[in-house]
Amino acid sequence: MNRAILKLWVILFFTIAGIFIIDQNIKMLFVEGFRYYTQCIDLILVYNRGVAFSMFAFLDEWLKYIQIVLVGGILIYIISLKKLCFAFPGGLLLGGAISNVYDRFIHGGVVDMVYWHCGFNFAVFNFADVMINLAVIWLLALNLRPKWCKS
């Protein structure tokens, strides 16, 4: 294994592990009872049985297995690119996705806790969701602007 591929794996692994650990620790606070309410944002506990905005909840148990396949596909895609610039955003996406899939096995649904309701009601989400969205934007930018990624 050459040095660049090893570096990609190390960055990917530690980013995945870091996001997973941070997200699971935040979620554990809410599972154990933490709540906080304000005029615009409530920190509450919600178990989302679907994906964004509870879509595909009808897939029930199948959803977590479909997501495992998707996570595997994303991992293969990131590794097959062999470009170091995809390692960190790929790790953000995979760490968040793995943490949310883990919730489905442990809690029966994804643990969500941030509820925005200032001016309009927004979906309840979690730290992993934020990392996934950030990663998607970052990966899209890298794909649309190849000159930003030289390796």
C-alpha positions as a printed Julia matrix, in Angstrom:
151×3 Matrix{Float64}:
   0.0    0.0    0.0
   1.52   3.3   -1.0
   1.82   6.22   1.35
  -0.99   8.34  -0.13
  -3.52   5.49   0.16
  -2.44   4.8    3.74
  -2.86   8.49   4.57
  -6.35   8.44   2.99
  -7.33   5.43   5.11
  -5.99   7.02   8.31
  -7.81  10.32   7.73
 -10.98   8.47   6.77
 -10.85   6.16   9.8
 -10.17   8.86  12.39
 -12.77  11.21  10.92
 -15.41   8.44  10.93
 -14.49   7.45  14.49
 -14.46  11.05  15.71
 -17.86  11.95  14.26
 -19.35   8.68  15.51
 -18.04   9.21  19.06
 -19.11  12.87  19.25
 -22.57  12.15  17.84
 -23.24   9.14  20.06
 -22.18  11.06  23.19
 -24.49  13.97  22.33
 -27.35  11.55  21.68
 -26.74   9.74  24.96
 -27.37  12.99  26.86
 -30.86  13.15  25.36
 -31.61   9.44  25.75
 -30.74   9.86  29.43
 -33.18  12.75  29.85
 -31.56  16.08  28.95
 -34.02  18.66  27.55
 -33.78  22.41  26.97
 -36.4   24.81  25.59
 -36.08  28.31  24.11
 -38.23  30.57  21.93
 -36.53  29.41  18.72
 -34.79  26.09  19.36
 -35.86  23.2   21.57
 -33.45  20.44  22.49
 -35.76  17.44  22.81
 -35.72  13.69  22.18
 -37.32  12.3   19.03
 -36.82   8.88  17.46
 -36.99   9.22  13.68
 -37.98   5.93  12.07
 -37.5    7.34   8.55
 -34.83   9.49   6.94
 -34.98  13.27   6.38
 -38.43  14.62   7.31
 -39.38  11.01   8.27
 -39.49   9.91   4.62
 -39.38   6.16   3.94
 -40.49   5.27   7.48
 -42.75   2.7    5.81
 -39.61   0.65   5.0
 -39.37  -0.11   8.73
 -36.61  -2.66   9.43
 -35.47  -2.72   5.79
 -34.33   0.9    5.98
 -31.29   0.18   8.14
 -30.11  -2.58   5.8
 -30.59  -0.38   2.74
 -28.56   2.31   4.5
 -25.76  -0.17   5.27
 -25.52  -0.94   1.55
 -25.44   2.8    0.77
 -22.71   3.39   3.37
 -20.69   0.56   1.83
 -21.13   2.07  -1.63
 -19.97   5.49  -0.42
 -16.94   3.93   1.26
 -16.02   2.1   -1.95
 -16.49   5.31  -3.94
 -14.22   7.36  -1.63
 -11.51   4.68  -1.6
 -11.68   4.11  -5.37
 -11.1    7.82  -6.07
  -7.68   7.53  -4.38
  -7.72  11.28  -3.8
  -6.73  12.57  -0.39
  -9.01  15.62  -0.65
 -12.06  13.31  -0.44
 -10.92  11.6    2.79
 -12.07  14.18   5.35
 -15.48  15.07   3.86
 -16.0   11.37   3.12
 -15.25  10.62   6.76
 -17.73  13.27   7.9
 -20.44  11.72   5.73
 -19.66   8.13   6.7
 -19.25   8.91  10.41
 -22.64  10.58  10.52
 -24.3    7.88   8.44
 -22.82   5.05  10.51
 -23.89   6.76  13.73
 -27.46   7.12  12.46
 -27.59   3.49  11.28
 -26.23   2.41  14.67
 -29.16   4.26  16.3
 -31.59   2.24  14.22
 -30.17  -0.99  15.64
 -29.91   0.24  19.24
 -32.95   2.54  19.59
 -35.23   1.45  16.76
 -34.87   4.87  15.1
 -32.42   7.72  14.73
 -32.04   9.84  17.85
 -32.82  13.44  16.85
 -32.82  16.38  19.22
 -32.55  19.84  17.65
 -35.96  21.34  16.84
 -35.99  24.75  15.13
 -39.33  26.54  15.4
 -38.54  30.25  15.06
 -40.57  31.74  12.25
 -41.28  28.31  10.8
 -41.18  24.7   11.98
 -38.22  22.72  10.71
 -37.42  19.04  10.98
 -35.84  17.72  14.16
 -32.21  16.79  13.45
 -28.93  15.83  15.11
 -25.17  16.45  14.89
 -24.69  13.54  12.45
 -27.26  15.09  10.1
 -25.34  18.38  10.12
 -22.08  16.55   9.34
 -23.75  14.59   6.53
 -25.14  17.77   4.94
 -21.81  19.58   5.28
 -20.03  16.6    3.7
 -22.48  16.39   0.78
 -21.93  20.08  -0.04
 -18.15  19.65   0.29
 -18.1   16.51  -1.9
 -20.3   18.16  -4.53
 -17.94  21.13  -4.61
 -14.92  18.84  -5.05
 -16.67  16.99  -7.87
 -17.81  20.18  -9.6
 -14.42  21.88  -9.21
 -11.81  19.16  -9.88
  -8.99  21.72  -9.76
  -9.61  22.04  -6.02
  -8.45  18.45  -5.62
  -4.98  17.84  -6.98
  -4.07  14.48  -5.42
